[in-house]
Amino acid sequence: MIAGLARFCNGDIGRAEELAQDALVSALETWPAEGVPRNPGAWLMTTAKNRQIDLARRSRIFHVKVEELGRELPVSAPEPDPEAIDDDLLSLVFTTCHPVLSQDAQVALTLRMVGGLKTEEIARAFLVSDKTIGQRISRAKRTLADAEVPFEVPPPDERPARIAAVLAVVYLIYNEGYAATAGEDWMRLDLCEDALRLGRMLQQLMPREAEVHGLAALMELQSSRLRARTAPDGSAILLLDQNRQRWDRLLIDRGLAAIERAKAIPGGTGPYTLQAEIAACHARARRSEETDWHRIAALYRDLSNRTGSPVVELNRAVAVGMASGPEAGLRVLDAIADDPALAEYHLLPSVRGDLLEKAGRGGEAAEEFDRAAAMTRNEREREVLSRRRDELRAGS
């Protein structure tokens, strides 16, 4: 709704958000008495647009705009632009990732407007207070409005300046969908679908950008597992326990093809492509026992050298543990255990618990799983961690 209304409001994102909220309030007041309309989305959009028209009519400043809103569309359509993609959501991503904003502001605003993440969820991602991120988002909206940034996918010569932030946003939206930070669901499939669709459109829009194909490949390959990641009751199924017959081979083929497109472009082994290569190692293994963990560990080492991310090192510890034994994995983990960025990160004790269990140190592993369960805000993940803790304690 916000993306569609932003176009209707000539790119005023703040006004579009207010109109969407007003329409939802109107629905809460009207639908219980009159019933849910046949097309709720159309009802909400019409209500929001009518609200904007009413506001414009009462304002002399928008008098000319009101007349424009009342005109019919021209009979003859303009010539199509082969390099343009008429998609409101993608236009909103490019608008909020405008170079007039800092990259932190770009990502925070886009996660709020496009990803629909709550302010406190974004604050946790940036390791800052809710108030700080709220102020950052508000300032970003005002900056875009003051700069009169147009609501559109920018022309080809302006896209490279925005693509790094756009890819970061799409990546983070997909990650939140693939493994939800909080709530009762293991995944948020709507976010996965939105991010994957945006990734595919970016491939059309910027076919010469290697990392565009790398990110698309990563999302295709990760999406191939979605059906196998949950049981019928919604409980989580971990990677090594999944029924690989349920993996989507079409998406795997699309992902592998996108990796090849990325590698065919000079400099085509960036961080997203490396992550896609890791996902491809899993996709090529018909059984979990066939997984090439040595290659995965090497790819994580390359990725860590490029990014310096402690989260990447955490994943490398898992791969090293699978390739060379749990004690080797624990040594990698020990090197990052005191990193402040991981102090509240539940996957640190989760990974340690897994490696300790494989090393035959069940009592210590149970304690780590207990710590991780207390730290996570996702109910399904807490179920998995609590179950592993309880099984270890019952067997001791």
C-alpha positions as a Markdown table, in Angstrom:
| # | Residue | x | y | z |
|---|---|---|---|---|
| 1 | Met | 0.0 | 0.0 | 0.0 |
| 2 | Ile | 2.7 | 2.5 | 1.0 |
| 3 | Ala | 4.6 | 1.8 | -2.3 |
| 4 | Gly | 1.5 | 2.4 | -4.4 |
| 5 | Leu | 0.4 | 5.4 | -2.4 |
| 6 | Ala | 3.9 | 6.9 | -2.7 |
| 7 | Arg | 3.5 | 7.1 | -6.4 |
| 8 | Phe | 0.1 | 8.6 | -6.0 |
| 9 | Cys | 1.5 | 11.3 | -3.6 |
| 10 | Asn | 4.4 | 12.2 | -6.0 |
| 11 | Gly | 7.0 | 10.4 | -3.9 |
| 12 | Asp | 6.0 | 11.8 | -0.5 |
| 13 | Ile | 6.7 | 8.6 | 1.5 |
| 14 | Gly | 5.7 | 10.1 | 4.8 |
| 15 | Arg | 2.3 | 11.1 | 3.5 |
| 16 | Ala | 1.9 | 7.7 | 1.9 |
| 17 | Glu | 2.5 | 6.0 | 5.3 |
| 18 | Glu | 0.0 | 8.3 | 7.0 |
| 19 | Leu | -2.6 | 7.6 | 4.4 |
| 20 | Ala | -2.1 | 3.8 | 4.7 |
| 21 | Gln | -2.5 | 4.0 | 8.5 |
| 22 | Asp | -5.6 | 6.2 | 8.1 |
| 23 | Ala | -7.1 | 3.6 | 5.8 |
| 24 | Leu | -6.4 | 0.8 | 8.2 |
| 25 | Val | -8.0 | 2.7 | 11.0 |
| 26 | Ser | -11.1 | 3.3 | 8.8 |
| 27 | Ala | -11.2 | -0.4 | 8.1 |
| 28 | Leu | -11.1 | -1.3 | 11.8 |
| 29 | Glu | -14.0 | 1.1 | 12.3 |
| 30 | Thr | -16.1 | 0.0 | 9.3 |
| 31 | Trp | -15.6 | -3.7 | 8.6 |
| 32 | Pro | -16.9 | -5.1 | 11.9 |
| 33 | Ala | -20.3 | -3.5 | 11.2 |
| 34 | Glu | -20.5 | -3.8 | 7.4 |
| 35 | Gly | -18.4 | -6.9 | 6.8 |
| 36 | Val | -15.1 | -7.4 | 5.0 |
| 37 | Pro | -15.4 | -6.2 | 1.4 |
| 38 | Arg | -14.9 | -8.6 | -1.5 |
| 39 | Asn | -11.6 | -7.0 | -2.4 |
| 40 | Pro | -10.0 | -5.6 | 0.9 |
| 41 | Gly | -6.9 | -4.4 | -0.8 |
| 42 | Ala | -8.8 | -2.3 | -3.3 |
| 43 | Trp | -11.0 | -0.9 | -0.6 |
| 44 | Leu | -8.0 | 0.2 | 1.5 |
| 45 | Met | -6.3 | 1.8 | -1.5 |
| 46 | Thr | -9.5 | 3.6 | -2.6 |
| 47 | Thr | -10.1 | 4.9 | 1.0 |
| 48 | Ala | -6.5 | 6.1 | 1.2 |
| 49 | Lys | -6.6 | 7.8 | -2.2 |
| 50 | Asn | -9.9 | 9.5 | -1.3 |
| 51 | Arg | -8.4 | 10.7 | 1.9 |
| 52 | Gln | -5.5 | 12.3 | 0.0 |
| 53 | Ile | -7.9 | 13.9 | -2.5 |
| 54 | Asp | -10.0 | 15.3 | 0.4 |
| 55 | Leu | -6.8 | 16.7 | 2.0 |
| 56 | Ala | -5.7 | 18.2 | -1.3 |
| 57 | Arg | -9.0 | 19.9 | -2.0 |
| 58 | Arg | -8.8 | 21.7 | 1.4 |
| 59 | Ser | -5.4 | 23.0 | 0.6 |
| 60 | Arg | -4.7 | 25.9 | -1.7 |
| 61 | Ile | -1.1 | 24.7 | -2.1 |
| 62 | Phe | -2.3 | 21.5 | -3.7 |
| 63 | His | -5.1 | 23.1 | -5.9 |
| 64 | Val | -3.2 | 22.4 | -9.1 |
| 65 | Lys | -2.5 | 18.8 | -8.0 |
| 66 | Val | -6.2 | 18.2 | -7.3 |
| 67 | Glu | -7.0 | 19.1 | -10.9 |
| 68 | Glu | -4.3 | 16.7 | -12.1 |
| 69 | Leu | -5.7 | 13.9 | -10.0 |
| 70 | Gly | -9.1 | 14.4 | -11.6 |
| 71 | Arg | -7.9 | 14.1 | -15.1 |
| 72 | Glu | -8.2 | 10.9 | -17.1 |
| 73 | Leu | -5.1 | 9.1 | -18.2 |
| 74 | Pro | -4.0 | 9.9 | -21.7 |
| 75 | Val | -5.4 | 7.6 | -24.4 |
| 76 | Ser | -2.0 | 7.1 | -26.1 |
| 77 | Ala | 0.6 | 5.5 | -23.8 |
| 78 | Pro | 4.2 | 6.6 | -24.0 |
| 79 | Glu | 6.8 | 4.4 | -25.7 |
| 80 | Pro | 8.0 | 1.7 | -23.3 |
| 81 | Asp | 11.5 | 2.1 | -21.9 |
| 82 | Pro | 13.3 | -1.2 | -22.2 |
| 83 | Glu | 15.5 | -0.3 | -19.2 |
| 84 | Ala | 12.6 | 0.7 | -16.9 |
| 85 | Ile | 10.7 | -1.6 | -14.6 |
| 86 | Asp | 7.3 | -0.3 | -13.6 |
| 87 | Asp | 7.1 | -1.8 | -10.1 |
| 88 | Asp | 6.1 | 0.3 | -7.1 |
| 89 | Leu | 8.0 | -1.8 | -4.6 |
| 90 | Leu | 11.2 | -1.7 | -6.5 |
| 91 | Ser | 10.7 | 2.1 | -7.1 |
| 92 | Leu | 10.3 | 2.5 | -3.3 |
| 93 | Val | 13.6 | 0.6 | -2.7 |
| 94 | Phe | 15.5 | 2.8 | -5.0 |
| 95 | Thr | 13.9 | 5.9 | -3.6 |
| 96 | Thr | 14.8 | 5.1 | 0.0 |
| 97 | Cys | 18.3 | 4.0 | -1.1 |
| 98 | His | 19.0 | 7.5 | -2.5 |
| 99 | Pro | 22.6 | 8.8 | -2.1 |
| 100 | Val | 21.3 | 11.9 | -0.4 |
| 101 | Leu | 21.0 | 9.6 | 2.7 |
| 102 | Ser | 23.8 | 7.9 | 4.5 |
| 103 | Gln | 23.9 | 4.1 | 3.9 |
| 104 | Asp | 22.8 | 3.4 | 7.4 |
| 105 | Ala | 19.8 | 5.7 | 6.9 |
| 106 | Gln | 19.1 | 4.1 | 3.5 |
| 107 | Val | 19.0 | 0.6 | 5.0 |
| 108 | Ala | 17.1 | 1.5 | 8.1 |
| 109 | Leu | 14.4 | 3.5 | 6.2 |
| 110 | Thr | 14.0 | 0.8 | 3.6 |
| 111 | Leu | 13.7 | -2.0 | 6.1 |
| 112 | Arg | 11.0 | 0.0 | 7.8 |
| 113 | Met | 9.1 | 1.0 | 4.6 |
| 114 | Val | 9.6 | -2.0 | 2.4 |
| 115 | Gly | 10.5 | -4.8 | 4.8 |
| 116 | Gly | 7.8 | -3.8 | 7.3 |
| 117 | Leu | 10.2 | -4.4 | 10.2 |
| 118 | Lys | 9.4 | -2.8 | 13.5 |
| 119 | Thr | 11.6 | 0.0 | 14.8 |
| 120 | Glu | 12.9 | -2.2 | 17.6 |
| 121 | Glu | 13.8 | -5.0 | 15.2 |
| 122 | Ile | 15.8 | -2.6 | 13.1 |
| 123 | Ala | 17.4 | -1.1 | 16.2 |
| 124 | Arg | 18.6 | -4.6 | 17.3 |
| 125 | Ala | 20.1 | -5.1 | 13.8 |
| 126 | Phe | 22.1 | -1.9 | 14.1 |
| 127 | Leu | 22.9 | -2.5 | 17.8 |
| 128 | Val | 21.5 | 1.0 | 18.8 |
| 129 | Ser | 18.5 | 2.1 | 20.9 |
| 130 | Asp | 15.0 | 2.2 | 19.6 |
| 131 | Lys | 14.9 | 6.0 | 20.0 |
| 132 | Thr | 18.1 | 6.4 | 17.9 |
| 133 | Ile | 16.8 | 4.3 | 15.0 |
| 134 | Gly | 13.4 | 6.0 | 15.2 |
| 135 | Gln | 15.0 | 9.4 | 14.9 |
| 136 | Arg | 17.2 | 8.2 | 12.0 |
| 137 | Ile | 14.2 | 7.0 | 10.1 |
| 138 | Ser | 12.3 | 10.2 | 10.7 |
| 139 | Arg | 15.2 | 12.3 | 9.5 |
| 140 | Ala | 15.6 | 10.2 | 6.4 |
| 141 | Lys | 12.0 | 10.7 | 5.5 |
| 142 | Arg | 12.3 | 14.5 | 5.9 |
| 143 | Thr | 15.5 | 14.5 | 3.9 |
| 144 | Leu | 13.9 | 12.8 | 1.0 |
| 145 | Ala | 10.9 | 15.1 | 1.1 |
| 146 | Asp | 13.1 | 18.2 | 1.3 |
| 147 | Ala | 15.3 | 17.1 | -1.5 |
| 148 | Glu | 12.1 | 16.3 | -3.6 |
| 149 | Val | 13.5 | 12.9 | -4.5 |
| 150 | Pro | 11.4 | 11.5 | -7.4 |
| 151 | Phe | 9.6 | 8.2 | -6.8 |
| 152 | Glu | 11.1 | 6.1 | -9.6 |
| 153 | Val | 13.8 | 3.6 | -10.6 |
| 154 | Pro | 16.7 | 5.9 | -11.4 |
| 155 | Pro | 18.1 | 6.1 | -14.9 |
| 156 | Pro | 21.0 | 3.6 | -15.7 |
| 157 | Asp | 23.8 | 6.1 | -15.0 |
| 158 | Glu | 22.5 | 6.7 | -11.5 |
| 159 | Arg | 21.9 | 3.1 | -10.4 |
| 160 | Pro | 25.5 | 2.1 | -9.6 |
| 161 | Ala | 25.6 | 4.7 | -6.8 |
| 162 | Arg | 22.7 | 3.0 | -5.1 |
| 163 | Ile | 23.1 | -0.7 | -5.9 |
| 164 | Ala | 25.2 | -1.6 | -2.8 |
| 165 | Ala | 22.5 | -0.3 | -0.4 |
| 166 | Val | 19.7 | -1.8 | -2.6 |
| 167 | Leu | 21.4 | -5.2 | -2.4 |
| 168 | Ala | 22.0 | -4.9 | 1.3 |
| 169 | Val | 18.3 | -4.1 | 1.9 |
| 170 | Val | 17.0 | -7.0 | -0.3 |
| 171 | Tyr | 19.5 | -9.4 | 1.5 |
| 172 | Leu | 18.3 | -8.3 | 4.9 |
| 173 | Ile | 14.7 | -8.5 | 4.0 |
| 174 | Tyr | 15.2 | -12.1 | 2.7 |
| 175 | Asn | 17.2 | -13.0 | 5.8 |
| 176 | Glu | 14.4 | -11.8 | 8.1 |
| 177 | Gly | 12.0 | -13.9 | 6.0 |
| 178 | Tyr | 14.2 | -17.0 | 6.0 |
| 179 | Ala | 14.8 | -17.0 | 9.8 |
| 180 | Ala | 12.4 | -14.7 | 11.6 |
| 181 | Thr | 13.9 | -12.7 | 14.5 |
| 182 | Ala | 10.8 | -13.1 | 16.7 |
| 183 | Gly | 7.3 | -14.4 | 16.8 |
| 184 | Glu | 5.6 | -17.8 | 16.5 |
| 185 | Asp | 6.7 | -18.6 | 13.0 |
| 186 | Trp | 10.0 | -20.1 | 11.9 |
| 187 | Met | 9.9 | -18.1 | 8.6 |
| 188 | Arg | 8.1 | -15.1 | 7.1 |
| 189 | Leu | 7.5 | -16.4 | 3.6 |
| 190 | Asp | 5.9 | -13.1 | 2.4 |
| 191 | Leu | 9.3 | -11.4 | 2.9 |
| 192 | Cys | 11.2 | -14.2 | 1.1 |
| 193 | Glu | 8.8 | -13.9 | -1.8 |
| 194 | Asp | 9.2 | -10.1 | -2.0 |
| 195 | Ala | 13.0 | -10.2 | -1.8 |
| 196 | Leu | 13.2 | -12.9 | -4.4 |
| 197 | Arg | 11.0 | -11.1 | -6.8 |
| 198 | Leu | 13.0 | -7.9 | -6.3 |
| 199 | Gly | 16.2 | -9.9 | -6.9 |
| 200 | Arg | 14.9 | -11.2 | -10.2 |
| 201 | Met | 13.8 | -7.8 | -11.3 |
| 202 | Leu | 17.3 | -6.4 | -10.4 |
| 203 | Gln | 18.8 | -9.1 | -12.7 |
| 204 | Gln | 16.8 | -7.6 | -15.6 |
| 205 | Leu | 17.5 | -4.1 | -14.6 |
| 206 | Met | 21.3 | -4.4 | -14.0 |
| 207 | Pro | 22.4 | -7.5 | -15.9 |
| 208 | Arg | 26.1 | -6.4 | -15.9 |
| 209 | Glu | 26.4 | -6.2 | -12.1 |
| 210 | Ala | 27.9 | -9.5 | -10.9 |
| 211 | Glu | 26.7 | -9.2 | -7.3 |
| 212 | Val | 23.1 | -8.7 | -8.5 |
| 213 | His | 23.3 | -12.2 | -9.9 |
| 214 | Gly | 25.2 | -13.4 | -6.9 |
| 215 | Leu | 22.4 | -12.3 | -4.5 |
| 216 | Ala | 19.7 | -13.6 | -6.8 |
| 217 | Ala | 21.5 | -17.0 | -6.9 |
| 218 | Leu | 21.7 | -17.1 | -3.1 |
| 219 | Met | 18.0 | -16.4 | -2.7 |
| 220 | Glu | 17.0 | -18.9 | -5.3 |
| 221 | Leu | 19.1 | -21.7 | -3.7 |
| 222 | Gln | 17.9 | -20.8 | -0.1 |
| 223 | Ser | 14.3 | -20.7 | -1.4 |
| 224 | Ser | 14.6 | -24.2 | -2.8 |
| 225 | Arg | 14.6 | -25.5 | 0.8 |
| 226 | Leu | 11.7 | -23.6 | 2.1 |
| 227 | Arg | 9.1 | -26.4 | 1.8 |
| 228 | Ala | 11.4 | -28.8 | 3.7 |
| 229 | Arg | 12.2 | -26.4 | 6.6 |
| 230 | Thr | 9.0 | -27.0 | 8.5 |
| 231 | Ala | 6.9 | -30.0 | 9.6 |
| 232 | Pro | 3.1 | -30.0 | 9.1 |
| 233 | Asp | 2.6 | -28.5 | 12.6 |
| 234 | Gly | 5.0 | -25.6 | 11.8 |
| 235 | Ser | 7.9 | -26.9 | 13.9 |
| 236 | Ala | 11.4 | -26.3 | 12.5 |
| 237 | Ile | 13.4 | -28.9 | 10.7 |
| 238 | Leu | 17.2 | -28.3 | 10.6 |
| 239 | Leu | 19.2 | -28.6 | 7.5 |
| 240 | Leu | 20.8 | -32.0 | 8.1 |
| 241 | Asp | 17.4 | -33.5 | 9.0 |
| 242 | Gln | 15.5 | -32.2 | 5.9 |
| 243 | Asn | 14.0 | -34.4 | 3.3 |
| 244 | Arg | 16.0 | -33.3 | 0.3 |
| 245 | Gln | 13.4 | -34.8 | -2.1 |
| 246 | Arg | 11.3 | -31.8 | -1.1 |
| 247 | Trp | 13.9 | -29.3 | -2.3 |
| 248 | Asp | 12.8 | -27.5 | -5.4 |
| 249 | Arg | 15.1 | -28.5 | -8.2 |
| 250 | Leu | 13.8 | -25.8 | -10.5 |
| 251 | Leu | 15.0 | -23.1 | -8.0 |
| 252 | Ile | 18.3 | -24.9 | -7.6 |
| 253 | Asp | 18.9 | -24.9 | -11.3 |
| 254 | Arg | 18.0 | -21.2 | -11.4 |
| 255 | Gly | 20.4 | -20.5 | -8.6 |
| 256 | Leu | 23.3 | -22.4 | -10.2 |
| 257 | Ala | 22.7 | -20.6 | -13.5 |
| 258 | Ala | 22.8 | -17.3 | -11.7 |
| 259 | Ile | 26.1 | -18.2 | -10.1 |
| 260 | Glu | 27.6 | -18.9 | -13.5 |
| 261 | Arg | 26.3 | -15.5 | -14.8 |
| 262 | Ala | 27.9 | -13.7 | -11.8 |
| 263 | Lys | 31.3 | -15.5 | -12.3 |
| 264 | Ala | 31.3 | -14.7 | -16.0 |
| 265 | Ile | 31.4 | -10.9 | -15.2 |
| 266 | Pro | 34.8 | -9.5 | -14.2 |
| 267 | Gly | 35.1 | -9.3 | -10.4 |
| 268 | Gly | 32.2 | -11.7 | -10.1 |
| 269 | Thr | 33.2 | -13.4 | -6.8 |
| 270 | Gly | 31.9 | -10.9 | -4.3 |
| 271 | Pro | 30.4 | -11.7 | -0.9 |
| 272 | Tyr | 26.9 | -12.6 | -2.2 |
| 273 | Thr | 28.3 | -14.8 | -4.9 |
| 274 | Leu | 30.5 | -16.6 | -2.3 |
| 275 | Gln | 27.5 | -17.1 | -0.1 |
| 276 | Ala | 25.6 | -18.5 | -3.1 |
| 277 | Glu | 28.5 | -20.9 | -3.7 |
| 278 | Ile | 28.2 | -22.2 | -0.2 |
| 279 | Ala | 24.4 | -22.7 | -0.7 |
| 280 | Ala | 25.3 | -24.5 | -3.9 |
| 281 | Cys | 27.4 | -27.0 | -2.0 |
| 282 | His | 24.4 | -28.0 | 0.0 |
| 283 | Ala | 22.1 | -28.0 | -3.1 |
| 284 | Arg | 24.4 | -30.4 | -5.1 |
| 285 | Ala | 24.5 | -32.9 | -2.2 |
| 286 | Arg | 21.6 | -35.4 | -2.7 |
| 287 | Arg | 22.3 | -36.7 | 0.8 |
| 288 | Ser | 23.6 | -34.8 | 3.8 |
| 289 | Glu | 26.6 | -37.2 | 4.0 |
| 290 | Glu | 27.7 | -36.1 | 0.6 |
| 291 | Thr | 28.1 | -32.4 | 1.5 |
| 292 | Asp | 31.6 | -31.1 | 0.7 |
| 293 | Trp | 32.2 | -29.5 | 4.1 |
| 294 | His | 35.9 | -28.8 | 3.4 |
| 295 | Arg | 34.9 | -26.6 | 0.4 |
| 296 | Ile | 32.3 | -24.9 | 2.5 |
| 297 | Ala | 34.8 | -24.1 | 5.2 |
| 298 | Ala | 37.2 | -22.7 | 2.6 |
| 299 | Leu | 34.5 | -20.6 | 1.1 |
| 300 | Tyr | 33.6 | -19.2 | 4.5 |
| 301 | Arg | 37.3 | -18.4 | 5.1 |
| 302 | Asp | 37.4 | -16.4 | 1.9 |
| 303 | Leu | 34.1 | -14.7 | 2.8 |
| 304 | Ser | 35.5 | -13.9 | 6.3 |
| 305 | Asn | 38.6 | -12.3 | 4.8 |
| 306 | Arg | 36.4 | -10.1 | 2.6 |
| 307 | Thr | 33.9 | -9.0 | 5.2 |
| 308 | Gly | 35.6 | -9.3 | 8.6 |
| 309 | Ser | 32.2 | -10.4 | 10.0 |
| 310 | Pro | 32.1 | -12.4 | 13.3 |
| 311 | Val | 28.9 | -13.9 | 12.1 |
| 312 | Val | 30.7 | -15.3 | 9.1 |
| 313 | Glu | 33.3 | -16.7 | 11.4 |
| 314 | Leu | 30.5 | -18.3 | 13.5 |
| 315 | Asn | 29.3 | -20.1 | 10.4 |
| 316 | Arg | 32.9 | -21.1 | 9.5 |
| 317 | Ala | 33.1 | -22.7 | 12.9 |
| 318 | Val | 30.1 | -24.9 | 12.0 |
| 319 | Ala | 31.7 | -25.9 | 8.7 |
| 320 | Val | 35.1 | -26.6 | 10.2 |
| 321 | Gly | 33.5 | -28.7 | 12.9 |
| 322 | Met | 31.7 | -30.8 | 10.2 |
| 323 | Ala | 34.9 | -31.0 | 8.1 |
| 324 | Ser | 37.6 | -31.5 | 10.7 |
| 325 | Gly | 35.8 | -32.5 | 13.9 |
| 326 | Pro | 34.1 | -30.6 | 16.7 |
| 327 | Glu | 37.3 | -29.7 | 18.6 |
| 328 | Ala | 38.6 | -27.9 | 15.5 |
| 329 | Gly | 35.2 | -26.0 | 15.2 |
| 330 | Leu | 35.4 | -25.0 | 18.9 |
| 331 | Arg | 38.9 | -23.5 | 18.3 |
| 332 | Val | 37.4 | -21.3 | 15.6 |
| 333 | Leu | 34.6 | -20.4 | 18.0 |
| 334 | Asp | 36.9 | -19.6 | 20.9 |
| 335 | Ala | 38.6 | -16.9 | 18.7 |
| 336 | Ile | 35.4 | -14.9 | 18.4 |
| 337 | Ala | 33.7 | -15.8 | 21.7 |
| 338 | Asp | 34.5 | -12.4 | 23.2 |
| 339 | Asp | 33.5 | -10.3 | 20.2 |
| 340 | Pro | 31.0 | -7.6 | 21.5 |
| 341 | Ala | 28.9 | -7.9 | 18.4 |
| 342 | Leu | 28.0 | -11.5 | 19.4 |
| 343 | Ala | 27.3 | -10.8 | 23.1 |
| 344 | Glu | 23.5 | -11.0 | 22.7 |
| 345 | Tyr | 23.5 | -13.2 | 19.6 |
| 346 | His | 21.8 | -16.5 | 20.5 |
| 347 | Leu | 23.4 | -18.4 | 17.7 |
| 348 | Leu | 26.8 | -18.2 | 19.5 |
| 349 | Pro | 25.8 | -20.5 | 22.4 |
| 350 | Ser | 23.6 | -22.5 | 19.9 |
| 351 | Val | 26.6 | -23.3 | 17.7 |
| 352 | Arg | 28.8 | -24.0 | 20.8 |
| 353 | Gly | 26.2 | -26.4 | 22.2 |
| 354 | Asp | 26.1 | -28.3 | 18.9 |
| 355 | Leu | 29.9 | -28.6 | 18.8 |
| 356 | Leu | 30.1 | -29.6 | 22.4 |
| 357 | Glu | 27.4 | -32.3 | 21.9 |
| 358 | Lys | 29.3 | -33.7 | 18.9 |
| 359 | Ala | 32.5 | -33.7 | 21.1 |
| 360 | Gly | 30.7 | -35.8 | 23.7 |
| 361 | Arg | 30.5 | -33.1 | 26.3 |
| 362 | Gly | 26.7 | -33.3 | 26.8 |
| 363 | Gly | 26.5 | -31.5 | 30.1 |
| 364 | Glu | 28.2 | -28.4 | 28.8 |
| 365 | Ala | 26.2 | -28.6 | 25.6 |
| 366 | Ala | 22.9 | -28.6 | 27.5 |
| 367 | Glu | 24.0 | -25.4 | 29.4 |
| 368 | Glu | 24.7 | -23.7 | 26.0 |
| 369 | Phe | 21.4 | -24.7 | 24.5 |
| 370 | Asp | 19.7 | -23.4 | 27.6 |
| 371 | Arg | 21.5 | -20.1 | 27.2 |
| 372 | Ala | 20.5 | -19.9 | 23.5 |
| 373 | Ala | 16.9 | -20.7 | 24.2 |
| 374 | Ala | 16.7 | -17.9 | 26.8 |
| 375 | Met | 18.2 | -15.4 | 24.3 |
| 376 | Thr | 16.2 | -16.2 | 21.1 |
| 377 | Arg | 12.9 | -14.3 | 20.5 |
| 378 | Asn | 11.6 | -16.8 | 18.0 |
| 379 | Glu | 9.2 | -19.4 | 19.5 |
| 380 | Arg | 10.0 | -22.2 | 17.0 |
| 381 | Glu | 13.7 | -21.8 | 17.4 |
| 382 | Arg | 13.2 | -21.8 | 21.2 |
| 383 | Glu | 11.4 | -25.2 | 20.8 |
| 384 | Val | 14.3 | -26.7 | 19.0 |
| 385 | Leu | 16.9 | -25.5 | 21.4 |
| 386 | Ser | 14.9 | -26.5 | 24.5 |
| 387 | Arg | 14.3 | -29.9 | 23.0 |
| 388 | Arg | 18.0 | -30.5 | 22.4 |
| 389 | Arg | 18.7 | -29.3 | 26.0 |
| 390 | Asp | 16.1 | -31.6 | 27.5 |
| 391 | Glu | 17.3 | -34.6 | 25.4 |
| 392 | Leu | 20.8 | -34.1 | 26.7 |
| 393 | Arg | 19.8 | -33.8 | 30.3 |
| 394 | Ala | 17.5 | -36.9 | 30.0 |
| 395 | Gly | 20.4 | -38.9 | 28.6 |
| 396 | Ser | 23.0 | -37.8 | 31.2 |
